[in-house]
């Protein structure tokens, strides 16, 4: 199997449920690197929440904010953001319709939340904000934390043309820049490294992975993936807690 680049989602895919990267997975990725295969972490997380994993395995590049940015060789390239006016309007429309909405926003290098964000991300640094005042920077992401994803269609109806939404983890609605997905980062890196996208393998588990699972040369879903990801994938491997990514690489690449 001629694969030259691995594109790997983190939460629910490469990482165990306790958010750790196993020694086995790190060792397998290192073996792939020795074969000349590029490894890319592709996550909805901000860059600051991905960089610590480099202490266990340092990827060749990182796609962060679901494709809004790419980090390589110590430098970040921002691909896109929701314009400030549109992002501010989205926050106000959601709060007008759902006054108790639990919202977060990634703006510039900062993370803001109107509730205790440590409920979701215990180690994330954030600033409390009630979103009553507008921001003057573009939005990389707006996150709605909800116990009922039944409001998804209503949220989508509030969005401007510059944004779109996806669900994640069965509890989050992610609002992101229009036309910006993980695939954007993959295409950028393929161009930089002169790698045909047909020579890439993508691994994922959720809605935000569907674009890479369907457009990369090979799509691999972990067993714990949502049904849509399983249907989109070419292969299904063991779950994230069973090191499914490492298992598939051992059986098919190494």
N, C-alpha and C positions, 0 to 999 in steps of 0.2 A: 504494500500500500504506500504510494508515493505522497506523503504528507510533509509539507515544509513549514507549516505554521499551525500552532494550536491556539484556539481562542476559548478561554475558559471562564465561565461565570463563577462567582465566589459563593455567595450565600445560597445554601440549598443544593449546591452542585459540587464544588471542590472542597469547601469547608464542611466540617462536621456540624451538627446542630448546635454544639456549644461554641461555634465560631472559631474553632481551632483548625490549623492546617497540619495534617498528620505527617509524621516523619516518613511514612511510606510514600505518600503523595509527593513530598518534596524530593525524595530519592528517585522516584520514577521520572519526574519532570527533569531532574538533573541528567538522567540517562538519555532522555530525549534530546536535551541540549547538546550532549556529546555527539549525537548523531547529526548535528547541524540543524535541528528543528527549532524555529523561533517559538517562544512561549509568551502569550499575551493574557493578562488578567483583564476581563471585561465585566464591569460591575456597575450597578446603579449607585454604588457608594461614592462619596466625595473622595478625592485623592488622599486627603489626610487620614482617612480610615482604611486605606489600602496599603499605604507605605510601610506600616509596621510589619506586614507579612514578609517583607523583603529580608528580614532577619532569618527567616526559615528558608525561603526560596525567592530569589531576586529575578523577576521576569524580564524579558527583553523590552517590554513596553506594557503600559497600563491604559486601558480605556476606562474612563471614569464618568460619573454623572450620565450613565446610559448613552454614552457616545458624544456628549457635549464637549468632552476634552480628551486629549491623548497626551500621555506622559512618556517621554523617552529620553535617555541620556541626560537626565537631570533637568529637562526643560518641558514645559507644558504648552500645548497648542490648544486654544479654545476654538471649537468648531462652530458653536452656536449657542444662543441664549434667547429666552423670551424677553422682548423689549420691556424696559422698566414700566412704562405706562400700562402695557397690557398685563404684566404680572401684578401690579398694584390693583388693577381693576378686577382681576380674577379673585384676589384675596377678599376684596370688598363684596363682590357678588356672592361668594360662598358664605361669608359671614352674615350677609343680609338674609340669605335663605336658610342658613343653619347657624344661628347665633352662638351655639355651643360647640361649633366645629373645632376639632383639635388640628391645628395647622402648623406646618413647618415650612421654611423657605431657605433654599441655598442661593445666596446672593453674593457675588464676588467671592471672596475667600471666607465668608462668614456664614454661620448657620443660626437661624432664628426660629423660635418656637413660642406659641402662646400657651403651652402646657409643659409639664415636666417631661422633656424628651428622653430622659434617662429610663423612663418606662420601657421604651423601645430599644434604645441604644445606650447602655449603661456607661460607656466610656467616651461618648461623644461630647465634645465641648460645644456649648451653644449659648446664645444670649436670649433671655426672655424678652418677648415683644408682643404687644397686643395687636399689632398691625394697624393701628389707628392712623399712623403717619406714613406717607409714601416713601419708597426707596428710589434712589436715583441711578441704580445700577441694574443691569439685566439680570434675569432670574434663570439659573440653571435648572431649578426644579422647585415645584411646590408639592408638598406632601400632605394629604388628608388622612388622618388616622381614624378609622371608623370600625365599629363592630358589625356594621351592616353595609355590605357592598351593593345593596339594592339601589343606592343613590347614584350609582356610577353613571347611568344615562343622564340623570338630571345635572350632574357635574359637567359632563361632556357638553351639554347644551349651553352652559355658561361660558365656554371657552372661546377666545378669539381665534382668528385664522392662524395666528402665530404659535398655537399650542395644541397639544393633543394629550390624551390620558391613557394610562394602562393601570391594571390592578397588579398587586404584588403581595405575596405572603398571606393572602386571604384576609388582610386587614388594612391594606394601604391602597390609596389611589395616588398614583404618581402623575403629576402634570409637568410635561416637558416641552422643550422647543419643537415646533413642527418640523418634520422631515429630519430630525436628529434622532438616530437610533444607534445601537452598538455597531450595526453594519457600517455606518459612516466611518467609525474609527478603524474598522477592519479594512475597508477600502483604502483609507489613507495609508495604513501600514503596508498593505500589499503593494501600493505604488512605490513607497519608499524603498522597500526591500526587493522589488521586482519579483514578487511571488504571485502567480495566477491564483485567483480566488478558488479555483477548482482544486488547488493543492493545499487547502486549509481544512481543518477539522474543528468544529465548534461543539461546545458542551454547555447544556443549560437545563433549567427546570421550570421556568415561569414564562408569563406572557411577554416580558421584555426580552426574552431570548429567542422568540419565534423568528425574528428576522435573520439572525445568524444561523439558526438551526436549518432554515430553509434555503438560504443563499450561499452559505459556505459549501465547499466541496462535499463534506460529510457532516451530518448533524447527529449528535449523540445526546440522548436524554437520560438522566438518571432515573432509577425506578420510582423515586418519590416525586417525580415531576407531575405537573398538572396534565390532564388528558390531552389538551391541545398541544403541549410540547412533545408528548409521546407520539402523537399522530404526525407531527411535523418532522420528527427525527428519522434518520435512516437506521439507527441502532438504539437499543435501550440497554443500559448497563445497570450494575448494582446501585444501591442508594448512596447518597452522600456519606452517610455514617458507615457504609461498608467500603469506602474508598473506591466508588464505582469508576471515577475518571481514571485512577491509577490502574484498576483492573482492566479496563478497555485498552489502555495504552500498552499494558504488558502483553495482552493477547493479540493485538493487532498491529502494533508499531515496533515494539522492541523484540 
